Each structure stands twice: as structure tokens, then as C-alpha cells.
């Protein structure tokens, strides 16, 4: 039922119809902020964060030393980490640039904005 989208994948509460046919959160458990993270390899990995409209900056860019940190950042940021999502991130790392949508909690979003 969880995989079919009939119950919340976090708290197991029944969800109203229509069902999505994929794992879904209820309104209480759903992440509140969607942020676009773009990463690019120059001398090191540069990550830029954008609001949901992909034009407005959502925080100060980060510089990371290792590509494994990008995967860890995506995982902590609530990005979907199904096999195809993980492969897309890894492909972006191989190409030297890529992006991923993060689903941040309000606290994570505030910290990202504060870095600025």
C-alpha cells in the first residue's frame, strides 16, 4: 500500500484518493521547501542553490572537495534516492556537472538562507 501511494511512506496514515501509484507523503510529513541544487566541477565541486523557480538564489554557493560529498548532501537534503536518481547524480558527477531537486525541512531551509 505504501508503494502504491495509498498510505504515507513516513507515518503510514491512509491518503485520500486519487492515489499516485508511487510512494507519497501525507500533508503533515511532506517536505516543505523544494530547492534546486546545481553542481559543477571546476578546480573543486561548486554547488549553487536556487528556489523552486530556478532563477532566484536560495543561499550562498558551497565548494566541496570530493564528489561523494555531493551524494551525501543530496541524501541529507531529502532528494529522492531511488536507483535512477542515484544514477543520474553519478552520471552528472562523471560529466562534471549536474543537478538535483532537494526537499528541505523548514530548519534546513533556514540554515541554507542564513549561510548567505
Secondary structure, DSSP 8 states (H G I E B T S, - for coil): -TTTTSBBTTT--B--SS--SS-B--TTTS-SEEEEEEEEESSSEEEEEE-TTSSSEEEEEEEESSHHHHHHHHHHTT---SHHHHHHHHHHHHHTEEEEEEEE-HHHHHHHHHH-
